[in-house]
């Protein structure tokens, strides 16, 4: 069936399909109050998933990050994404690819997505760079 259960010491066991790559886009917004350190499940869970990816023989782990991930990040989201990028690239440089997307949209119209949603209602032309 292409799925096997793996057991990596210190890592929660899960079943992953055998494939060439794992694409990781998840983020648990309810954990942002914890801060950007290793106790944040967005940080630790991503590291666990990267280890499991390697253990099943996948050759690529794509971590979808954000342009908010930089040294002067103003929120926990940007801070935890940056910390996760750094540790992944340090520990698994041949496995990890980081993709910093500028805008993921959907859900409630707030932040940058909210601003763009308002702009398109008043201006029929939207320049994209």
C-alpha positions as CSV (number, residue, x, y, z in Angstrom):
1,X,0.0,0.0,0.0
2,X,3.1,2.3,0.0
3,X,2.7,3.2,3.7
4,X,5.0,1.9,6.4
5,X,5.2,2.7,10.1
6,X,8.6,3.9,11.3
7,X,9.9,4.2,14.8
8,X,12.6,6.9,15.4
9,X,14.0,7.1,18.9
10,X,12.7,10.3,20.5
11,X,10.3,11.0,17.7
12,X,6.6,10.2,17.7
13,X,5.9,7.3,15.4
14,X,3.7,7.9,12.4
15,X,2.9,6.4,9.0
16,X,4.1,8.2,6.0
17,X,3.7,7.2,2.4
18,X,6.9,6.3,0.6
19,X,7.7,9.2,-1.7
20,X,10.5,11.4,-3.0
21,X,9.6,14.4,-1.0
22,X,7.5,15.8,1.9
23,X,6.0,19.2,1.6
24,X,5.3,20.8,5.0
25,X,2.9,23.8,5.1
26,X,1.2,23.4,8.5
27,X,1.2,25.9,11.3
28,X,-0.7,25.8,14.6
29,X,-1.7,29.3,15.4
30,X,-3.0,28.4,18.8
31,X,0.6,27.7,19.9
32,X,2.0,31.1,19.1
33,X,1.6,32.2,22.7
34,X,4.4,29.7,23.7
35,X,7.0,31.7,21.8
36,X,9.6,30.6,19.2
37,X,11.6,28.1,21.2
38,X,11.8,24.3,21.1
39,X,8.7,24.0,23.3
40,X,6.6,25.4,20.5
41,X,5.0,22.4,18.6
42,X,5.4,24.3,15.3
43,X,9.2,24.2,15.9
44,X,9.5,20.7,17.5
45,X,6.9,19.1,15.3
46,X,8.6,20.3,12.1
47,X,11.9,18.9,13.3
48,X,10.2,15.6,14.1
49,X,8.7,15.4,10.7
50,X,12.0,16.2,9.0
51,X,13.6,13.3,10.9
52,X,10.8,11.0,9.9
53,X,11.1,12.1,6.3
54,X,14.8,11.2,6.3
55,X,14.2,7.9,8.1
56,X,11.8,6.6,5.4
57,X,14.3,7.5,2.7
58,X,12.8,10.6,1.2
59,X,15.4,12.8,-0.4
60,X,13.7,16.2,0.1
61,X,11.9,18.0,2.9
62,X,10.3,21.2,1.7
63,X,9.6,23.6,4.6
64,X,7.1,26.3,3.5
65,X,8.1,29.4,5.5
66,X,7.2,33.1,5.2
67,X,8.8,36.4,4.2
68,X,8.0,37.4,7.8
69,X,10.9,35.0,8.9
70,X,13.8,37.4,9.5
71,X,15.9,38.6,12.4
72,X,13.6,41.5,13.2
73,X,10.4,39.6,13.0
74,X,7.6,41.4,14.9
75,X,5.5,38.4,15.8
76,X,5.9,34.8,17.0
77,X,4.9,33.4,13.6
78,X,7.9,35.0,11.9
79,X,10.2,34.2,14.8
80,X,9.3,30.5,15.0
81,X,9.5,30.1,11.2
82,X,13.0,31.7,11.2
83,X,14.2,29.5,14.1
84,X,12.8,26.4,12.4
85,X,14.5,27.3,9.1
86,X,17.8,27.8,10.8
87,X,17.8,24.5,12.7
88,X,16.6,22.5,9.7
89,X,19.2,23.9,7.4
90,X,21.9,23.4,10.1
91,X,21.0,19.8,10.9
92,X,19.9,18.6,7.5
93,X,21.3,20.8,4.7
94,X,21.1,18.2,2.0
95,X,17.5,17.2,2.8
96,X,15.9,20.6,3.5
97,X,14.6,23.2,1.0
98,X,13.0,26.3,2.5
99,X,10.4,28.2,0.4
100,X,9.6,31.6,1.7
101,X,6.2,32.5,0.3
102,X,5.1,36.1,0.4
103,X,1.4,35.6,0.9
104,X,-0.8,32.6,1.6
105,X,-4.4,33.7,1.4
106,X,-7.7,32.5,2.6
107,X,-9.9,32.6,5.6
108,X,-10.6,35.9,7.3
109,X,-9.6,39.1,5.5
110,X,-7.0,40.5,7.9
111,X,-3.3,41.6,7.8
112,X,-1.8,41.8,4.3
113,X,-4.5,39.6,2.8
114,X,-7.1,41.9,4.3
115,X,-5.5,45.0,2.8
116,X,-5.3,43.4,-0.6
117,X,-8.9,42.3,-0.4
118,X,-9.9,45.9,0.3
119,X,-7.8,47.3,-2.5
120,X,-9.2,45.1,-5.2
121,X,-12.7,46.4,-4.3
122,X,-11.7,50.0,-5.2
123,X,-9.1,49.5,-7.9
124,X,-9.7,47.2,-10.8
125,X,-6.0,46.8,-11.6
126,X,-3.6,45.3,-9.0
127,X,0.2,45.4,-9.8
128,X,2.0,42.2,-8.7
129,X,5.8,42.3,-8.3
